[in-house]
Amino acid sequence: MEETRRHHLGPGEVGTLKALSHPTRVRLLLAVSEIGPATVGMLAERVGEAVGGVSYHLQQLAKYGLVAEVPELARDKRERWWRFAHVSGLSMAASEFADDPVGQLTQRAALLAWTEATAERMRQAVETMHTLPQEWWNATQPGMRGPLRLTAEELGQLCDELGAVIDRWLQHSKSAADQEGRWRVHLPIHPLVSPEHPHGDESS
């Protein structure tokens, strides 16, 4: 199965962003990226939604190239398997919508849906962390660093550097995918900027 590069969602894909503004669709994307190819029934159980609704949302995601069918996994004509179409992830840049108020609203709605779905998934991970084998307990502990005092240019550079590190580990994980003891790991990254106190002292 051929893997694709990270897909960038720009001004020409407002329709795709609109499709991603639906919470269930974002949860489905997270689910299918976590567990790999899955049937409609498996995904419905994962996100707690009816099979019919999940099938509809998957078709909408497929319409915009976000998921793809895997017909070779089907055991009969009724069974449908789906996979995440962009293995290396999705990206978007707010600056590309500077002159497009509708695009800004659509992008914001998609990001809010993603944030809510990610927060829900992180809560589930914390609630179940002690069900993992013990060697994973410390490895999965969340952390928070900062605050950092950065310019917008420096923050962009930091995000690029973090992305390069993750891409390097992504390539490593692909090359060693068949080794035992490897689990799927997701690293949500979203810098939080505090514009209300851009120059406040570190003790505030």
Sequence and secondary structure as in RCSB ss.txt:
>XXXX:A:sequence
MEETRRHHLGPGEVGTLKALSHPTRVRLLLAVSEIGPATVGMLAERVGEAVGGVSYHLQQLAKYGLVAEVPELAR
DKRERWWRFAHVSGLSMAASEFADDPVGQLTQRAALLAWTEATAERMRQAVETMHTLPQEWWNATQPGMRGPLRL
TAEELGQLCDELGAVIDRWLQHSKSAADQEGRWRVHLPIHPLVSPEHPHGDESS
>XXXX:A:secstr
      EEE GGGHHHHHHHTSHHHHHHHHHHHHH SEEHHHHHHHHT  HHHHHHHHHHHHHTTSEEE GGG S
STT  EEEES TT EEE GGGGTT HHHHHHHHHHHHHHHHHHHHHHHHHHHTGGGS GGGTTTT          
 HHHHHHHHHHHHHHHHHHHHHHHHTTTSTT             TTSTT  TT 
